[in-house]
Amino acid sequence: MDKKDFIITENYNLRLKGPGAKKIVNEFSNMLNKTVDYGDKQTTWGSVLLLKTRS
């Protein structure tokens, strides 16, 4: 993330610009696709979250 990925509002709040939001979405997607040992098998973090929310 860079300074250019944000907008400072008149109330001094930070807001993401489109390219900054895309960076976050891509990083989160990459994290969900990483493999992890779960129980006795290898699966992705996304699958673990799905299994945990179903149980």
Protein Blocks (a to p, Z undefined) as FASTA:
>chain_A
ZZklpccdfkopacddfklmmmmmmmmmmmmmpccdehjbccdfklmmmmmmmZZ
